[in-house]
């Protein structure tokens, strides 16, 4: 299972417009609420692992700001909502949630959470982040209204509707013979190499974006592109579309300012790195990232 995928929730989209059902759900003691503070979900220590901080209605709701709870879906017959409490000063140590858990950065907490709960927290973070960024209509500037349990915002002035967005990103591993092409961004730690990636531009197919990004970043020309897998990436809200690309050339010429360096990685070296060892200090992304799974699938042949 790809990290941040595989949620156990039924999104139950038909319930988002049922105001009576939503109101009843927010009073049902079986319902669960996930608080997020400054986009950090509440998590609870469970031995050496973590679990999502899901509580019955009423716990922590006094800390909420102007945004109503966002409906995430149904866990069996139990409704699950996310609640933005960013208006609170220090909910981890003060108020009704004090001592109940910790508000943790999702990227850091994810490896310690159950896979199906990572997906729930990712959905919650991405939706609340979108609301925090889209409180005003980009057409006329008027404050928009929260609609459909968090899946639409409506401008009361010009009538424009706005929906949560996901940005498509291609992340790809070019390969030639027994080598694959990896790069290190300027923001990466020294010797950390990953698959190349970039946003899909308007009017562009996945295959075209893969070839363009590889060429722009490294000067390597590619031909056939094949899809491998995708991964929701809630930082803030992207869909990583994992692909392989057959390289037609091998000479690397850094074409823009995105990469600090790029290199061809031998299949045997890749297998060693995947085992947790390092060679010359070189490292690859952890299993949390789809880049790790692209490299693993290619290294396995």
Residue pairs with C-beta under 8 A, 6 or more apart in sequence:
1 115
2 229
2 230
2 231
2 290
2 293
3 110
3 115
3 118
3 231
3 287
3 288
3 289
4 110
4 118
4 119
4 122
4 231
4 232
4 233
4 234
5 119
5 230
5 231
5 232
6 115
6 116
6 119
7 73
7 116
7 119
7 120
7 123
8 75
8 116
8 119
8 120
9 72
9 73
9 74
9 75
9 80
9 119
9 120
9 123
10 73
10 74
10 75
11 72
11 73
12 71
12 73
12 74
13 151
15 21
15 22
15 71
15 74
15 79
15 149
16 22
16 71
16 148
16 149
16 150
16 151
17 148
17 149
22 71
22 149
25 31
25 71
25 79
25 81
26 57
26 69
26 79
26 81
27 57
28 57
28 79
29 56
29 57
30 56
30 77
30 78
30 79
31 56
31 57
31 78
31 79
31 80
31 81
32 54
32 55
32 56
32 75
32 78
32 79
32 80
32 81
33 54
33 55
33 56
33 57
33 59
33 60
33 61
33 69
33 80
33 81
33 82
33 83
34 41
34 42
34 52
34 53
34 54
34 72
34 80
34 81
34 82
34 83
34 120
34 121
34 124
35 41
35 42
35 53
35 55
35 60
35 63
35 82
35 83
35 85
35 91
35 97
35 103
36 42
36 82
36 83
36 84
36 85
36 86
36 103
36 124
36 125
36 128
37 85
37 86
37 88
37 91
37 92
37 103
38 86
38 103
39 86
39 106
39 125
39 128
39 129
39 132
40 103
40 104
40 105
40 106
41 52
41 53
41 103
41 104
41 106
41 109
41 121
41 124
41 125
42 52
42 53
42 97
42 100
42 101
42 102
42 103
43 50
43 51
43 52
43 53
43 101
43 102
43 103
43 104
43 109
43 113
44 50
44 51
44 52
44 53
44 100
44 101
44 102
45 101
45 102
48 112
49 112
49 113
49 114
50 104
50 109
50 112
50 113
51 113
51 114
51 117
52 113
52 117
52 120
52 121
53 100
53 101
54 80
55 100
59 96
59 97
59 100
60 83
60 85
60 91
60 95
60 96
60 97
61 83
62 95
62 96
63 85
63 87
63 88
63 91
63 95
63 96
63 97
64 83
64 84
64 85
64 87
65 84
65 85
65 86
65 87
67 84
67 128
67 131
67 146
68 146
68 149
68 150
69 81
69 82
69 83
69 149
69 150
70 81
70 82
70 83
70 84
70 124
70 127
70 128
70 131
70 149
70 150
71 79
71 80
71 81
71 149
71 150
71 151
72 80
72 81
72 82
72 120
72 123
72 124
72 127
73 79
73 80
73 123
74 80
80 120
82 123
82 124
82 127
82 128
82 150
84 128
84 131
84 132
85 91
85 97
86 132
88 94
88 95
91 97
91 98
91 103
92 98
92 101
92 102
92 103
93 99
106 118
106 121
106 122
106 125
106 234
107 235
107 288
109 121
110 118
110 121
110 288
111 286
111 287
111 288
113 121
119 232
122 232
122 234
123 232
123 234
125 234
125 236
126 164
126 166
126 232
126 234
126 236
126 237
127 150
127 151
127 164
129 234
129 236
129 237
130 164
130 165
130 236
130 237
131 146
131 150
131 153
133 236
134 144
134 153
134 162
135 143
135 144
135 153
136 142
136 143
136 144
137 143
137 144
137 155
137 157
137 158
137 160
137 162
138 160
138 162
139 155
139 158
139 160
140 155
140 157
140 158
140 160
142 155
142 156
142 157
142 158
144 153
144 154
144 155
144 156
144 162
145 153
145 154
145 155
145 156
146 153
147 153
147 154
150 164
151 163
151 164
152 161
152 162
152 163
153 161
153 162
153 163
154 160
154 161
154 162
155 161
155 162
164 237
165 237
166 232
166 237
166 238
166 239
167 199
167 237
167 238
167 239
168 199
168 200
168 206
168 238
168 239
168 241
169 197
169 198
169 199
169 200
169 233
169 238
169 239
169 240
169 241
170 197
170 198
170 199
170 200
170 206
170 209
170 210
170 213
170 241
170 243
171 195
171 196
171 197
171 240
171 241
171 242
171 243
171 290
171 291
171 294
172 195
172 196
172 197
172 210
172 213
172 214
172 225
172 242
172 243
172 244
172 245
172 294
173 180
173 181
173 182
173 195
173 196
173 243
173 244
173 245
173 291
173 294
173 295
173 298
174 180
174 181
174 196
174 214
174 218
174 220
174 222
174 244
174 245
174 246
174 247
175 181
175 244
175 245
175 246
175 247
175 298
176 246
176 247
176 250
176 264
178 266
178 267
178 268
179 250
179 264
179 265
179 266
179 267
180 264
180 265
180 267
180 270
180 295
180 298
181 196
181 214
181 218
181 220
181 247
181 252
181 262
181 263
181 264
181 265
182 193
182 194
182 195
182 196
182 262
182 263
182 264
182 265
182 284
182 295
183 193
183 194
183 195
183 196
183 217
183 218
183 259
183 261
183 262
183 263
184 190
184 191
184 192
184 193
184 194
184 259
184 260
184 261
184 262
185 194
185 258
185 259
185 260
186 257
186 258
186 259
186 260
188 194
188 260
189 283
190 281
191 278
191 280
191 281
191 282
191 283
192 283
192 284
192 285
193 263
193 265
193 282
193 283
193 284
194 284
194 285
194 289
194 291
195 242
195 290
195 291
195 294
195 295
196 213
196 214
196 217
196 218
196 259
196 262
197 213
197 240
197 291
198 209
198 212
198 213
198 216
198 217
198 258
199 209
200 206
200 209
200 241
201 209
201 212
204 212
206 225
206 227
206 241
206 243
207 225
207 243
210 222
210 225
210 243
210 245
211 221
211 222
211 223
211 225
211 245
214 220
214 221
214 222
214 245
214 247
215 221
215 222
215 255
216 255
216 256
217 254
217 255
217 256
217 258
217 259
217 262
218 252
218 253
218 254
218 255
218 259
218 262
219 249
219 251
219 252
219 253
219 254
219 255
220 247
220 248
220 249
220 250
220 251
220 252
221 247
221 248
221 249
222 245
222 246
222 247
222 248
223 245
223 246
223 247
223 248
224 245
224 246
225 243
225 244
225 245
225 246
226 243
226 244
226 245
227 241
227 242
227 243
228 242
228 243
228 244
228 293
228 294
228 297
229 242
229 290
229 293
230 239
230 240
230 241
230 242
230 290
231 239
231 240
231 242
231 289
231 290
232 238
232 239
232 240
233 239
233 240
233 290
240 290
242 290
242 293
242 294
244 294
244 298
250 264
252 262
252 263
252 264
254 261
254 262
265 295
267 298
267 299
267 301
269 279
269 282
270 284
270 295
270 298
270 299
271 299
272 279
273 279
273 282
273 283
273 284
273 295
274 284
274 292
274 295
274 296
274 299
284 291
284 292
284 295
285 291
285 292
285 295
286 292
287 293
